[in-house]
Amino acid sequence: MAKKEFTFKGKTVEELKGMGINELAQLLPARQRRTIKRGFTDQQKILLKKLRADEKSIETHCRDMIILPEMVGKTIKVHRGKEFVPVMIEADMVGHYLGEFSLTRKKVAHSAPGIGATRSSASLSVK
């Protein structure tokens, strides 16, 4: 079975790359459209400049950056509070934010309770 080509609101990735930023904004949801209308922040402009310069290792704190079609196929390391997590940008991520793919919270994995954690564990012998 052949893999179906990705389309965003009826447009292929190549067609999206050929569009201007304002034309793309008309296809995006309201929150993203408003962000583009207001203009990118200085940090977001720096990130776009690095992407267009085709730098190899790009690290960013801009979790609120909208994923644009020109980012497809690139890997961006997004800060998650403690470290940078590599995010491979795919076609179906267009229109989302970078922060959505770099989760800031880990699943809590509890082990056995320590000594003194409960009343019954206080009477155990320490080995």
Contacts in CASP RR format, 6 or more apart in sequence:
PFRMAT RR
TARGET T0000
AUTHOR 0000-0000-0000
METHOD contacts of the structure
MODEL  1
MAKKEFTFKGKTVEELKGMGINELAQLLPARQRRTIKRGFTDQQKILLKK
LRADEKSIETHCRDMIILPEMVGKTIKVHRGKEFVPVMIEADMVGHYLGE
FSLTRKKVAHSAPGIGATRSSASLSVK
5 12 0 8 1.000
6 12 0 8 1.000
6 13 0 8 1.000
6 91 0 8 1.000
6 92 0 8 1.000
8 16 0 8 1.000
8 27 0 8 1.000
8 91 0 8 1.000
8 94 0 8 1.000
8 95 0 8 1.000
9 27 0 8 1.000
11 19 0 8 1.000
11 27 0 8 1.000
13 69 0 8 1.000
13 72 0 8 1.000
13 91 0 8 1.000
13 94 0 8 1.000
16 24 0 8 1.000
16 27 0 8 1.000
16 69 0 8 1.000
16 94 0 8 1.000
17 69 0 8 1.000
17 70 0 8 1.000
17 72 0 8 1.000
18 69 0 8 1.000
19 69 0 8 1.000
21 36 0 8 1.000
21 68 0 8 1.000
22 36 0 8 1.000
24 36 0 8 1.000
24 68 0 8 1.000
24 69 0 8 1.000
25 32 0 8 1.000
25 33 0 8 1.000
25 36 0 8 1.000
25 37 0 8 1.000
26 33 0 8 1.000
28 36 0 8 1.000
28 66 0 8 1.000
28 95 0 8 1.000
29 95 0 8 1.000
32 66 0 8 1.000
32 95 0 8 1.000
35 64 0 8 1.000
35 66 0 8 1.000
36 66 0 8 1.000
40 48 0 8 1.000
40 65 0 8 1.000
41 62 0 8 1.000
43 60 0 8 1.000
43 61 0 8 1.000
43 62 0 8 1.000
44 62 0 8 1.000
44 64 0 8 1.000
44 65 0 8 1.000
47 58 0 8 1.000
47 60 0 8 1.000
47 62 0 8 1.000
47 65 0 8 1.000
47 76 0 8 1.000
48 68 0 8 1.000
50 58 0 8 1.000
51 58 0 8 1.000
51 70 0 8 1.000
51 71 0 8 1.000
51 74 0 8 1.000
51 76 0 8 1.000
52 70 0 8 1.000
57 77 0 8 1.000
58 74 0 8 1.000
58 75 0 8 1.000
58 76 0 8 1.000
58 77 0 8 1.000
59 76 0 8 1.000
59 77 0 8 1.000
59 79 0 8 1.000
59 84 0 8 1.000
60 76 0 8 1.000
60 77 0 8 1.000
60 78 0 8 1.000
60 79 0 8 1.000
60 98 0 8 1.000
61 79 0 8 1.000
62 78 0 8 1.000
62 98 0 8 1.000
63 78 0 8 1.000
63 79 0 8 1.000
63 97 0 8 1.000
63 98 0 8 1.000
63 99 0 8 1.000
63 102 0 8 1.000
64 97 0 8 1.000
64 98 0 8 1.000
64 99 0 8 1.000
65 97 0 8 1.000
65 98 0 8 1.000
66 95 0 8 1.000
66 96 0 8 1.000
66 97 0 8 1.000
67 89 0 8 1.000
67 93 0 8 1.000
67 94 0 8 1.000
67 95 0 8 1.000
67 96 0 8 1.000
67 97 0 8 1.000
67 98 0 8 1.000
68 94 0 8 1.000
68 95 0 8 1.000
69 94 0 8 1.000
71 89 0 8 1.000
72 89 0 8 1.000
72 90 0 8 1.000
72 91 0 8 1.000
72 93 0 8 1.000
72 94 0 8 1.000
73 88 0 8 1.000
73 89 0 8 1.000
73 90 0 8 1.000
74 88 0 8 1.000
74 89 0 8 1.000
75 86 0 8 1.000
75 87 0 8 1.000
75 88 0 8 1.000
75 89 0 8 1.000
76 86 0 8 1.000
76 87 0 8 1.000
76 89 0 8 1.000
76 98 0 8 1.000
77 84 0 8 1.000
77 85 0 8 1.000
77 86 0 8 1.000
77 87 0 8 1.000
78 84 0 8 1.000
78 85 0 8 1.000
78 87 0 8 1.000
78 98 0 8 1.000
78 99 0 8 1.000
78 101 0 8 1.000
78 102 0 8 1.000
79 85 0 8 1.000
79 102 0 8 1.000
80 102 0 8 1.000
80 103 0 8 1.000
80 104 0 8 1.000
81 104 0 8 1.000
85 102 0 8 1.000
87 98 0 8 1.000
87 101 0 8 1.000
87 102 0 8 1.000
93 101 0 8 1.000
113 121 0 8 1.000
114 121 0 8 1.000
115 121 0 8 1.000
115 122 0 8 1.000
115 124 0 8 1.000
115 126 0 8 1.000
116 122 0 8 1.000
END
